[in-house]
């Protein structure tokens, strides 16, 4: 008994130290990202974005949009893509073995006809049934292929890409009208840039028409509101903070631009992982270091991609489980980079950060809660530890979420009105009491599913872009 009490104190304080480092690191990244965002906004205002892209320095781009059983919203999504502002771009829609009327909707809406375009097999993919071009949209190409998953569909689109920049996105996502201008801007300023990512925001509640988003509103679902706060904290500030340290490790598969030649040279997206976007970025870091080429990856804070998020617990749980498995797959596949000085800041900071504060976080946090509960039950808990644990584990989490909401209001809010701001603040507080613990459970299950070799995406139930219009 004395031995257990003797060991309890170091274990308790060890977990407390981890929680403290985790929350303070997130807060530091949020504050650094805010400062970076404000500097970026000043630069963009000075440079005049439109004028910059009237020069010959802008690079043409191919948008690759995989779709699978997206008949409800595929026409609205493609209409929004072909109406984007950019000097020269091509849209490649890859129908990845849909079993519904996705292809029929596209054929009817855009008057598609068979094309004699040659498909170069730069990257291996599943069999292609046919290639179609529009009778009245010259920059639209549709590919119909055997189902092979998102990574395989992206590789197929890259094979058809005409231009040196490739923008990879989801079929259920909508880009703001000037998003391409903004996300491609760093390629003009930084010759060694490999990839540029944008910011992802939940589409739920927004007013969507056939020509894109025509009104930004908060959803009625509290589950979706919690995810809005989560996305603000993760995308708008967490990842921008990492980008300011030249440590971008995630360029979201929902909206990211890559240099086509380097993606092809690195082998394209890996169909064998459920986190193909994260794995490709890690692989690009690794290959560029091994090839001895100077390079950069960045995340731009103002090009917005709106995407539908789950509004039921089962679908959200599957999504978070898959994200966790994809994270572990990529980290384990490239474990040679862990704490390896040969990979510079990536090996000594980025990989340890994602390993300790992202991949292992669910396991360590769950153990911390269990140790706290056990200590209370056994009456062996230290009172200062109990107070500090609750403060660090819960109140610092609330602080990070509230700060994220406040800073997004200062740096360029999208949800208009005092009511929307108040509801986001309430969600920022409430998500730490129940929702965060539920997310922890899903990520914990994802970790154990990865350990036992579970694969596959699982069914993602969607409402469809065409049903995202709230009542007038």
Helices and strands as residue ranges (DSSP letters): H 2-47, H 49-52, E 61-67, H 74-82, E 89-96, H 102-110, E 112-114, E 128-134, E 140-145, H 150-160, E 165-170, E 173-175, H 179-189, E 193-202, E 207-209, E 212-215, H 222-231, I 232-239, H 240-244, E 255-259, H 260-266, H 276-291, E 296-307, H 313-333, G 335-337, G 341-343, H 344-345, I 346-350, H 351-354, I 355-359, H 361-377, H 383-390, I 391-395, H 396-412, H 418-430, H 435-451, G 465-467
